[in-house]
Structures are given as C-alpha cells and as structure tokens.
Amino acid sequence: MERLEMVRIYAQVHLDLLLLAVISSEPGDGAAVMRELRDWSGGRFAPSPRTVYGALNHLERNRLIRRSYVEPRRYKLTDSGRRSLHTRRKEWESFATGVYAVLQRART
C-alpha cells in the first residue's frame, strides 16, 4: 500500500477528532473546515467533501457540534464537543506516545 493511501486511511479513521480540532480553533462553514484541515496538515489530509459533510452531520447528530443557520453559517463546538475533543486528544497522545516508544526501541 502506498504511503499516501495509508495517510488517507489514518485520516478517515480519525476524521472526527481532526474536525473537532479544526472547528475548536477556527469555526467556519464546511468549505472553511475542509480548507483548514488540508492546510493545517500540509495537504496530507484532504478528504472528499462527501466524506467531510458526512462526518460533520454525524458530529452534529451526536451534539458535538452545532451549525448556525444565520449568516455567516458556521460550525461550532458544543460543550460536549469540547469535552470529547479533550478526551480524544488525550487518547491519541497516549496512543502516539506508545507507537513512538515502540519505534524508538526498534531502532536499537
């Protein structure tokens, strides 16, 4: 499997976390959220609009984000979304630390 394909798969698995992180810092409409995700990741994470809007709808149904229907339309985190982002970030950091430790050990 190509490296870019693996990056795409990782991004898809963790898309909710990535979207929550972007929205927490830069509330915006769907296009702005996609643009920030792509820009912040250096172009590594650029899921299709269909994938992103599906994930945004999922987050909204689960009351982790809310969408404003007045101009400018934008997604914002709810209190539950902030708590979820905090928990998911801690889980990700713990996972990444474990992976890094294994990879470092394999170098020796």
N, C-alpha and C positions, 0 to 999 in steps of 0.2 A: 504494500500500500504506500502510495506517495505521501511525503511529509505534509503537503498542503491538504490532502484528504484527511489525514489524522487531525490536523488543526481544525478542520471543518467539523469533524465528528466531536472533538472535545468541546468546541464552542456550542454545538447543538445540545449536548448533554447538560451544559452549564449555562444555557441561554437565560433562564430565569434569573440566576444570580447576576449575570452580566447586565441584563436590562435593569434590574433593581439598582445596581451600582450607578449606571449611567443616569437613570431618572433621579436618583437621590442628589446628584450633583448638578444636573442640567435638565430640569423639567422641560419638556417640549412635546411637539406633536410626533407622530410616528416617524415621519421622514427625518426629523431632527435627531430622534433617538437612534435611528439606524446610522445616520451620518456620524454621530459622536462615537458609537460603538466601533465603526470602521476606523475612524480617525484615531481614537484612543488606543486601538490595538495595532496601529501601524499597518492597517489593511489586512491583518490576519483573520479578523472576524467580520465577515460581510455576508451574513445570511440573507436569503431572499426576502423580499417584502412579505410574501405569503407566510413564511416561517415566523418572521418578527411579529406581524399582526396577529397571527395565531397565538403566539406566546403572550403578547400584550392582552389579548382577550382572556386568556387563561388566568393571568395575573389579576385582571380586573374582576373576573368571576369569583376569584378567591379573596377579593377585597384587600389585595396587597398594593394595588394602585387604584387611582380614580382618574377619570377623564373629565376635563372641563368641557362643557358644551357651549360656552361663550367664547368669543374671540379674545385672545388667541387660544385656540384649542390646544390643550397640553395634558400630558400625563404627569401625575404627582404621586409620590408615595403616601400611603396611609400610615397611621401609627403601627398597624400590623405589618405593613410592608417594611417599615424601618426596623422593627424587631426581627423580622425574617431575614433582612439583609445582614444584620449584625450576627445572627446565629449562623447563617450560611457562610458568611465571611470567615468566622472563627473555624467552622468545619473545614473549609477549603484551605485555610492557612495550616491547620493541623495535618491535613492530608498532604499538602505540598511539602511541608517540613519532613514528613515521613518518607516521601518519594526522594527528596533531595538527599536525605541521610543514607538511604539505600544506594543511590547512585554514587555518592561520595565514597562509600565503603567499597564499592565495586572497582573504584579507580586504583586502590592499593593492591 
